[in-house]
Every structure is written in C-alpha cells, then in structure tokens.
Amino acid sequence: MFNSITLNIEDRVGRIGFARPPLNIFNIAMMREIGEALNECYGRRDVVAIVFEASAEARAFSAGVAIEEHVAETIYLMLESFHNIFRLLEQGAKPTLAVVDGAALGGGCELVAACDIVISSPRGRFGQPEIKLGVFPPVAAVLLPRVIGEKRARELVLTGELIDAQEALQLGLISYVVQSSELAGKTREILARLRELSAPALEATRRALDAARGQTFEDALKKVEDLYLNELMKTEDAQEGISAFMEKRKPEWRNK
C-alpha cells in the first residue's frame, strides 16, 4: 500500500515505520502516506497506541522535511501535508510513541515534540535547524515552548542548536534514554502497560490533556501558518536560504 512507510496494526497497536533511508526525509508523498496510515489506525477503535519508528536501514529517525519542496511551487502542498499529520494526531487523540535511534531534526524533531512518550538511544540528536535556511519551524514554534519551556525553546529555535539525548531528557523533550539494544524491550514494556487499558478511556484522557492547554493547537497553528506563508515566504532571505541549500553554497543574507 505504501512506498515510503510501513504500517502494521497488530495486538491493539499501530506501528508506522519510516522507510525512506538513509535519513527518512519527509517529502509530500511520504507525509501523505503517514496521514493515510494514521487514519487507518484511527479507524480501529481498539487501537491503544501508535508508534513511530525508523526502518532498520535508516541512519536517522527523520532528518526533516524535503528542502527541494520548500519552494514557491510546492510550499503550500508541503505545509498542508505536513501540518495535516499534527492535526490528525490532535484529532485522533490516541497515545503516540516515538522510538529514536539517530537524528530527529526539523520535522523529525517536531514529530518527537508532538508524541506523548519518546524513547531514545544515546545516539539521538534533536534540533530545529530551519533558521539556518532563513526560515522557521511552524509546528515547533507552537509546540516546543509547551513541551520544554519558553526560554530554552526560544533559544533552540532561534539558534538552530542541536542537543543530545541526555539534554533532551533533562528538558522533557523525550521520556527515556536506553541503549540501542534496549529500545525494542522498553517499547514493549510501555505498550504492554497501554494494552492493559481502555482505548476510549485513553483517547478521552488525551483529549482532556490537550484541552487543558489554553489556546488550542489548531488556533495557534493557523496563526503561525499564516505568518509563515504570507509573510516569511515572501522575504528575500527565505528564498535565498532555500536556493543556497539546493545550490550547495553559503547563503548571502540580505536581511529583507
């Protein structure tokens, strides 16, 4: 059914595997497949959790969204397909886990921030390097302050700094750090606990947790999305950052 991901729904758990090695870069087609897989999971009332993980061949959980689709011709489709994943996660309200053994950067880090439970090996690296391309991460601008606190989130987004798994654990971005050989076992342990619980009760609880956060994710994301599309992407520096990356050269910022 899918070209860039795998989907396995078994024993009340949906497992979505990123299968676009080596770095699992999210392009529009892959993001649409993730959305389809989520809808399949949500169509199963008994599913108690959804797990995001990388295929064994990949070197990263995900190194982010495809830069080549970050141009004027496809930016709307790219944002639509990417943000649809987070809207589905919010609306579906099933508990989500991310299993990270490598880099989770850009869109990969945003997905980690959106998950309820994150298990990483010491190889995990996290960050939002978008500013180095002259743009910013819309989902992280909404979610990251909620997850790790305002000041550190601002610093990470504004500088593009990357952090290791241990700091991510201390900040609360991830839940556990275990050796790569122990990732599967720790995942099974958590899923075993969730399988003991009621799927509708888990969904209701997750909705309650989301509703308690003041402004809704959707309202906040709408504002950030409007800023991104109608202001940021019209600047010369945003276009320059994308062009420089694709041309493999250092960007020449014009501050316009």
N, C-alpha and C positions, 0 to 999 in steps of 0.2 A: 504493500500500500504506500510506503514512504521511501523516498530516496536519500534523505539527509538525516533521518532519525529512525529509531526503532521504538516500537510500542509493545509492551507486554502487560496485559491485565490478568493477574492471577492471585488467588488467595486474598482477595479484597484490596489489592494494591496495584496501582497503575505505575509502571516504570517507563519513563521516557528517556531513551538513550540518545545522546548527541553523536551522530555517526558521520561527521564531515572532517575527518582527520586531515592534517595533524593538529590544527588549532580550533576546530569547530567554530569557524567564523559564521555568524548568523547572517545569511542573505535572505532576501524576501521570500524565496521559495521555502527555505528551511523554517523561517518564522511562521509561515502559514501552516506548514506541517505540524509545528508544535501546537498551534491553535486548534487544528483538527484533532490532534491527539488528546488535548485537554477536553475538548467537547465529548470525545468518546468516553473518557474517564468519568465525566460528569453525567453521562447517560447511564452509568451503572450506579444505582442507588446504594449498593452495598460497599462501594469502594471507600476505604477509611483513610487513604493517603495516596499522594502522588510523589514519586521520586524522580528527580532529575540527576542524570549521571552521564559521564562520557564513555564512549566505547573504549575498549582496551587498546585500540590502535592509536588513540589520540594522545597528544602531549599536554593538552590543556582541557579544563572544564569548558571554557569558551574564552577566546581572546577578544570577543566583542563583535560588533556589527560590521558588515562589509563596507569598507570605505568607498569602493567603486560605485556603490548605490547611494552614496551620500551627496549626489549631485542634483542639480535642479530638476532633471527629467524624472528622477525616481524618489526624491526625498519624501514626498507625500506618501507614496506607497510604502516606503521603508518605515516611516514613523507609524503609519496606520497598522502595518502588520506586526511591528514590534510592540507597540503600546496595547494592541489587542490582547497579547499574551497576559499582560498585567491586569487588564480589565477582566479577562476571564478568570484569573486567579482570585481576584476580589469577589467577583460574582459567584463563582463556583463554590468558594468557601470550604474546600476540602483541605485538610492539613497537607503541607508540602515539605519535602526534604530535598536538600541538595547534597550530593556527595562529591567532594572536590579533591582531586589529586593532581595539582598543577595550577596553571594560571586561571584566574577568573577576573578578567579585565573588561572595562567598558560595560557593554550589555551583559556580559557574563557576571560581573560584579553586581549589577543592578538586579539580576535574577536571584543571586545569592541573598541580597538585601530583602527581597520580597518573600523568600521562603521562611517558613516557621522554624525549621530546625536545619542546621547546616553542620555537616561532619567533614572535616578536612584532614589531610595528611600534613606533615611539616613542609611538604613541597608546595602547599597552597600559597599563591600570591594574589593580592587583591588590590584593586585601584580603579580610578576613573581618569584615564589619561587624555580625555577628549579635549581639554583646554589646550593641549599641545598642538592640536589641529586647528585651533581658533574657534572651537565650538564648546558646548557644554552638554552634560548628560541630563536630559529632562526627567527621567524617572528617578535618578539618584538625587536630583535637586529636591524632589518631593519626599522620597523615602529615607535617604541616608540620615538626615537630621533626626528623624523619628527613631531610627534604629540605634545610632551610636552617639547621638548628642549633637547639638548645634555647632559648637566651636570646632570640634575635630572634623565633622562632616564638611564644614566650610573650607577648612584647610586642605583636605584631601581633594575636593572638587576644584578648588581654585589653583592648586599647585600641580595636580596630576600625580602626586606622590603615590608610590606603591608600598604596601605593607605586607609583612609576612603573616603566616598563620597564627603565630603566638600573639602578635599585637591585635590581629583581627579578633582573637578570642577574648583578649582583655577589653576590647572596645564593645564586645557584644555583637559584632557582625556575624560571627559563627558560634556554634554551640559546643563543639568538641574538636580537639586535635588528637588524632591517633595515628599510629604508623600506617603506611600504605597497606601493609599486610593485614591490618586490623579493621580496615574500612568496611568490608563486607560484613564482618561479625558485628560491629557496632550498629550498622544499618539494620541488620536482622533483629538485634536486641530492641531497638526503638520501634520497629514495625510490629514486633510481637506484642509490645505494650498497646499499640494503637489497635491492633486486630482484636484486642480484648474489649474494645469499646464500641459504642453505638455510632454508626456512620451519621445518622441525622443529628445526634447529640453533638458530635464533633463539629459538624457544619454549623449548627446553631451557636456553639461556643465561639467558633472562629468569627462568625458574623458579629457576635457581641463584642469581641475584642476589637474588631475593625471599627464598629460603630462608636466605640468609646474614645476614638482619637480626635474628636472635634471635627474639623473640616474633612469632608470625605476625600478619599484619594482621587475620585473622578473629578470633583470640582477643582482640586489643586492641580491635577494633571492637565485639565482643559486650559487653565491659565498659563501654565508653563509651555504647553504645546503651542498656544497662540503666540507667545513670546518667541519661541524657537523658530516657528515657520515664518511669521510675518515681520519679525524684527531681525533676529540674529542671522537667518539665512539670506537676508538682503544686504548684509555687510560685505565689504570687500575682503576683510580678513578671513571670514568664514570660507569664502570661495578660494582664497589664496591658500589657506591651510589644507583644504581638500586637494587642490591642484598640486601643491608641493609634495604631499604624501604620494600621490599617484605618479608624479614625475621623479620621485626618489631624490628630492633636493631639500635644502633647508628653506623654510618659508620666509618670505620677506614681508613682515607685518607693516601695514600702512596705518593702523590704528583708525580705520574708517569703517 
